[in-house]
Amino acid sequence: MPGETLNTDDNVKSRFEELAATVDEETEFWSGGFERHEGFPKIVEMGEQAIPLILGGLAEFKDGEDMRCPWWRIQAINTILHSQGKPVIHYPPEASGRLQAVREITLEWGAKAGYSQSTGE
């Protein structure tokens, strides 16, 4: 909700889980344009506090076993970083379009940047 204040970790996790579940479900077969989904900007507005939760979802993703497409999560992290004037994650050309490669690079970046992965539980 616009102007909504999230002031506790539990509120942030709960709200993130709700939004992420909706984005996962409704963008399952999307290959891009995630910013058009109404939940995407709400997650981005959570800022850096959402990054560990986003990384947790990426860590749980199993290619070939999980129908959720985590591309939106990768885009959300870079959108959050860019909106705060921080360097975005750069991916080598050979990773282009390769979900597992991009996922691994993103998780490695998160660990090096000091973000602990959280599943929100």
N, C-alpha and C positions, 0 to 999 in steps of 0.2 A: 504494500500500500504506500502511496506517496507520502512522504513525511513521517513514515513509521520509524520509531526509535527502537533499536535493538540494543539493549543495555546489559544483557547478561549473556554468558557463553551459551547457556541452555536455550535462550531465545534465538540466538544466532543459529545454532545447530538445528533447532526445530524448524525455523523458517527456511534455512538452506535446504534441509531434507525435503520439505514440502515443495519448494520451487524446483529443486533438482529432479525429483520424481516426475513432476509435470513436464519439465523440459525433456527428460529422458524419454518419456512415453510419447510425447507429441512430436518429437523430432527424430524418432527412431530411424527413419529411412531418409533423412535429409543428408545432403552432402555439403551443405553450406547455408549461408544466410541465417545463421542462428540468432543473430542480433535482432531479427524480426519477430522472434518469439517473445511474447509479453513477459516471460519469466527471466529471460537472459539479462536485460538491463537491471532487473531487481537484484539479481545475484551480483552483477558487477558493482552496483551501488554499495554492497556490503564491504567492498574494498578488500584489503589484505587479510582481514579476518576470515574471509571465505577461502583463501588459497589453500590452507591445510585440508579443508573439507573437500575442495575440488580435487586435490592430489589424492586424498583417500579414495575417492570414487575411481580415479584412474588406476590406482594400485589394485583395486578389486576387480577391474575389468579383465576378463579372460577372452581373448580372441577366439572365435569359433564356438565358444560356449555361452557367451553373453550377447544378447541381441541389442543391448543399449549401445549406441554409438557415442563414444566419448569425445568426438571432435569438438563439440560445443564447450567442453570443459577446458580443452587446450586453448581455444579461442578466448574463453573468459579470463584465463590467467593473463594472457598477453594484453587483453583489453584493460584489465585492472592495472597492470604495470604501466601501460602506456598512459592511462588517464592520470596516473600519479607522477608522470615524468620520469619513470624509471626505465632502465633498458629492458626491452622485451627479450624473450628467449629466441635465439636464432637456431635454425635447423639447417644442416647441410643439404645441398641439392639432392643427394642420394636418398635422403629420408622423405622427400616430397611424395605425398600420397600414400606413404607406408605407415599405417596406423601404429603398429607395434614399435617401429623405430622412433616415431615421434613421441609416443607414450613413454618409452624408456628414456629418451633424452629429457623429456619434461620431468619425469620422476627424479632423474639424476640432478637436474637443475634445482629442484625443490630441496633435495638433501643438501646440496652444496650451499644453497642460499639460506639454510637454517630453518626451513619450514618443516615442521613435523606433520606427517600424514595423519589425518583424523577421519574416521568413517562417520563421525557425528554421533556415535553410540556412546 
